[in-house]
Structure formats: structure tokens, C-alpha cells
Amino acid sequence: MRGKLYLCATPIGNLEDITFRVLRTLKEADLIAAEDTRNSRKLLNHFEIHTPMTSYHEYNKYEKGRWLIEQMEQGKNIALITDAGTPGISDPGEELVAMCRQEGIEVTSIPGPAACITALTMSGLPTRRFSFEAFLPADKKERKAVLQELKTDTRTIVLYEAPHRLLKTLEELYQELGNRKIAVCRELTKKHETQFQAPLEEACSYYRENPPKGECVLVLEGRPRQELEREEQQKWEEMSVEDHVKLYLDQGMDKKEAMKQAAKDRGVSKRDIYQALLDRD
């Protein structure tokens, strides 16, 4: 009988946040795969858990992942833990889960702490729709591309950032996305937890004078929908009716469909579009 993979969420700062179910799973598993065994050993020692442990991290995830699959195929149950929070969110657990799915090995996730959700819920920004981006890419070209995508995203945006890069990231967000509201959440669930909510321009000024310590979660206001609609409307108004209809013809629509869509974009009737084309001729 095959074993299972258990994704065990661990505290992001406060040890009291661990669940009874996670503790039981860690004790009963045949093996614990940990992102950092030295860090995780402190957690396990605190709760008097003596299950054997092995490392599974970004730099051995493919080789060790295959070995872990073999162990589960032999019937062993494996508990996966990350340095803090829920495995599979912005860490190599994602790849191990994919490998298990590919091999038909059962995966179960035991709910618990996640820094992105903790910050989102305390941010005061809309939570119904949000985008989790983890860390922005280090590569300049890739980073620029992601920021361009975020420009038009109307959802609340959640990012992770290291303290020494926080100011640079805030300045880039302000430059590329404008003066949106942001919540900077630091040292979540720990003794010195702080939350700073302000427009981006004010946040930049604050952190120039007050360099942060500890990992940060940024919760950023999405693009206001009204602003996006105004920009879209302006784009159509600057385009001739003829070019507007041609845009949809080039996309494969017939003339009737193209005129109908152009009318909808411009907030006018199809008759107005037809008349404008006649006048053009």
C-alpha cells in the first residue's frame, strides 16, 4: 500500500499557532521532509517530536523529490514542512506535490498559518479577489514585465519582500503603478509585529527614514476599476471608428459583429457606428 504526502502548515512566528492535527501528523509520519532541518529541529524539539527528518529544499528538490516519491511508493507517509507557513506557497513544496500527482500518490493539506493570508485579512483592503505574486523577479526585464501586468490588475495584490529590498520595491511600485494604498506588514504574529498603512508615496518617505527589520508582506490596492474604464474609453475615443471596426475584423469577426463590439466599446448605438462609416466613405 502506498504512503501519502501530508502538507503540514507550521507557525510563521508564534508557536501557539500550530494545530493539534499538525502535531499528531508530525509524530505519526514515517519521515519529515523539511526546508531547513536546523530551523525545523528547534520546532520539533519544542513539541518533543522525534520523527526522522530529511532535507528538501530549492537546491535538491528534483533529486530528493524523486527519492521521496520512492519512499511513498514503498508505503511510507511523509510530512512536508517549510521554514514557516504552508508548504507549496512560494517554496519548493509546489514541485513535490506536482510529482506526487503525476505518480498517482495521494496528497493532503493540513490547514494552518500562511503569511500572505494573514497580511491580507488585516490590511483593510478588499479580500474578495486578490492576486498573490510572492517575490518580484530579480531579473530587471522579468520584473518590469510583471509590474506592467500589475498595472491593469484590479484585484488586491499580495507580495513578499526582504527588508533590505523593501524601499527599492516600494519606489518601483510607486513609479510604475501610481500612488495606490499599501499595507506593509512586518514580523507577523511575533512580538514586534507592525503594520503600516498609507499611500505608496508616504510609505516610501517613511521607510527612507525608518529602515525595516524582518520579512515583509506587502498588500497593495488593485487598479481602481473606474480609472481603468476611463483609460479604456479614452483609448477608443482617440481611435477612428474605421480603425476600431478594423481592429475586430482583423481578429476574425464579421462586419456585423465588429460594428456591434465597437458600438459597445464606445457606448453608442450600432446605427451611430454605421453612420460614421458612411460619412467616412
Secondary structure, DSSP 8 states (H G I E B T S, - for coil): ----EEEE-B-SS-GGG--HHHHHHHHH-SEEEES-HHHHHHHHHHTT----EEE--TTTHHHHHHHHHHHHHTT--EEEE-SSB-TTSSSTHHHHHHHHHHHT--EEEE----HHHHHHHHS-S--SSEEEEES--SSHHHHHHHHHHHHT--SEEEEEE-GGGHHHHHHHHHHHH-S-EEEEEESTTSTT-EEEEEEHHHHHHHHHHS---S-EEEEE----HHHHHHHHHHHHHHS-HHHHHHHHHHTT--HHHHHHHHHHHHTS-HHHHHHHHHHH-
